């Protein structure tokens, strides 16, 4: 089993993604489907270590809800470069359309 796939799947599960979404993500990223599915199967087949005493078990149970409730809040930033490029593109398209529409007047103006 590839450790990079295992680590990535484990990380995705810790972030709250379900296993199938994580597997799809790895496959879409170009990892071999057979390796990704095999790694996911080995992870879910009970290969996870179990706590040895009740104190650790209580810690895990008490921390689990807190981990699942802490989802990162991503703020969308306005990408001003993209907005400026989009407005510039629309402006240039407008100039092109106007110049095609008024081509005879433009030629006449420049002495043709």
PyMOL commands that set and color helices and strands:
alter all, ss='L'
color gray80, all
select helices_A, chain A and resi 3-14+19-28+33-44+54-69+80-101+103-109
alter helices_A, ss='H'
color red, helices_A
deselect
rebuild
show_as cartoon
